[in-house]
Amino acid sequence: MRRSAVVAVVTASLALGGGAGAAAWGTQQRQAADGRHDAAVARVDAARGAARDDHEARTALVATADVARATDLLDDARGALDAAVAQARQTLDDSAGQVGDDDAPRGALAAQLEAAEQVASSASPARARALTADVAGAEQAVRDAVAAEQARVAAAQAAARAARGRAAPSAAPDPGRGATSARCTTTYSGPSFYTSVPTEGGDGSNGRLPASALTAVSWTADSRGTPFYLRSDAAAALERLNAAFRAALGHDLALDLTYRDLDTQVAMRAALGSVAAVPGTSSHGTGLAIDVPELPCDYGWDSAARAWLVAHGPAYGWVSPAWARQAGSNPEYWHYEYRG
Ligand SMILES: [Zn+2]
């Protein structure tokens, strides 16, 4: 563009130097000026067109990204709500007849669930998150009521024993599966989470492991009958570990949770906060972690089972990670990981 303006000026200069008449010079100058004007107009039009196209392209790009982000947020929030509702529904069923005379917490949870289920499919992300928190809160109240009732029954039994003048039974740990006394109840009081089945169409990423990557352990399943899946090499190593554990302790290793899919991890994080791993980072999502039951007498810090697992687990590739140790950053006596 700049070049044509220069040519026009040179043309005008030549016309001057050539001694042409004033009329001819004027015509040439006008033609040159007209040319410059037309070129300038064309440049402005082109620039305007480019700016408009650019603006439209940017606007379209931003709008597409916004929609994708909003859709992701909505899916995450509704997914967490669905998981919280399913889990609270289970707690409601399980707690029937377990809360003593005061059934109000269960009534409140039932009402909360009904409200959540009515709007679950149409809730905005913020509303879905608020409902998730409400459901989790109501569920926790039911769990607290169940725990209070259990404590009341245990105290009443102890009082009855004392009244009969008999010594209370020994609190010696009984490592048998499912054998728990009132003094050896679970240390977990949060909402229930269950082990996961392989993820259909899973891409192999954390929490999305397909059936082809996983193997169920042979000797046990969870309370709902779901097999305990682990990455196949970790499962094979745990089979060998369990054979040695059983030989040493007289019973199989009990499991509470192994593979956990991403949806469950999202729901756990929503319900438990920072004690649950950030979704997509849990070793349960890679099928390389087990949780044994949170029963302190059976598997707690000072239990024979833990002593055996810490001493002999590494020979089978299974370890108690440093962060989960008693002096670690997030003590979890029930959590072990496969390191191969
Ligand atoms: Zn764990």
Boltz pocket constraint, residues with backbone or C-beta under 6 A from the ligand:
constraints:
  - pocket:
      binder: B
      contacts: [[A, 284], [A, 289], [A, 290], [A, 291], [A, 334], [A, 335], [A, 336]]
      max_distance: 6.0
